Amino acid sequence: MTDLSKRSLMKVAALTALSGAVLIGCGKKEEVAAPAAAPAPAPAVAEAPKAEPLKIAFAYVGPVGDGGWTFAHDNGRKALEAEFGDKIVTSFVENVPESADAERVIRDLAGQGNKLIFGTTFGYMEPMLKVAPDFKDVKFEHATGYKTAENLRTYDSRTYEGAYMAGVIAGSMTKSNKLGVVASIPIPEVIRNINSFTLGAQSVNPNVTTSVVWVNGWFDPPKETEAATSLINGGADVLFQNTDSSAVLQTAEKLGKRAFGWDSDMTAYGPKAHLGSAIINWAPYYIKATKDALEGTWSTGGVWWGVKEGAIDMVSVAEDVPAEVKAKVDTIRAGLKDGSFHIWKGPIMDQSGKEVLAADAVADDAFLGGVKFYVKGVEGKVPN
């Protein structure tokens, strides 16, 4: 074999060896990699504890079934439950007298863990002032009062607006020109309502006069019945009230006269006698106060809401009230809502003829809060 042949054979062998090495290398690249280990599960996130519901309590001066004042407040409580659901829990105590017993009840409600407490009558003012300093973490709300504390504020409704609208209807419907009012307790709130009712009646009938019988209590159906009967026997053919039961309307129905519902729609208690109901809707304020407490924006002070805020209205006006009278009431309502109409605008005289509000002057809330006189046309004397 020649040297050239040997070299050729050696070259072929070398190329064959190199080819094998390349094939072996390619085989290694095609091997399947081992599967990666599964990631560890993420640690479970603990759910935030559910907030405890706000406990809210109401102290009522009368029974929830009085058909008037307390019934209206309890409707407001029910509106809270519908609005806030399981964010709140409400409770109430009814028939709490305006006496030392009120302090015991309110103190007990605070001790039970209620953080928002509504006292729904004027006579709870002093008891609530005594209890509030002992429960700094509780927010107290007092209806119709005027004294406040760091954790006690007041709220009220402009019931005199409803009284005025009732007066407009009464002055238009009376045949004897004698109106009667069954009144509760001689505080400015009630005196203001008597006067506003009379001013409304005089705006359409200057000849009307108003007689008043005081029963010295908010809820006393027998006394209210007796007072209404006395007024009718004295010649009044349209009755108004500032008491809590439906007894006045029922008496008017029985004796064939006319009357109004007060605080709630009382149509069903005397459908033939009923001329309309001046109602209070507490729901808007109760919702606001609860929202304040839940959101941490609650602060002390005083609130006085009326037609403008949806707290006062005249509803269920009788069919036989003339259309022009209904239209006048609608105009008054609209004016109260937009601020263009003022009930207490001078000149206004007291029953002695003395000017208590000058011509074109508009009474401010300080004036209205201190009314202790009868306007011209109201008979009798304001009790001490």
Helices and strands as residue ranges (DSSP letters): H 3-29, E 54-59, H 69-84, G 85-87, E 88-93, H 100-111, E 116-119, G 122-124, H 125-131, G 132-134, E 139-143, E 152-157, H 159-173, E 178-183, H 188-202, E 209-214, H 221-233, E 238-242, H 247-255, E 258-263, G 267-269, E 274-280, H 283-295, E 302-305, G 307-309, E 312-315, H 323-338, E 348-349, E 355-357, H 365-369
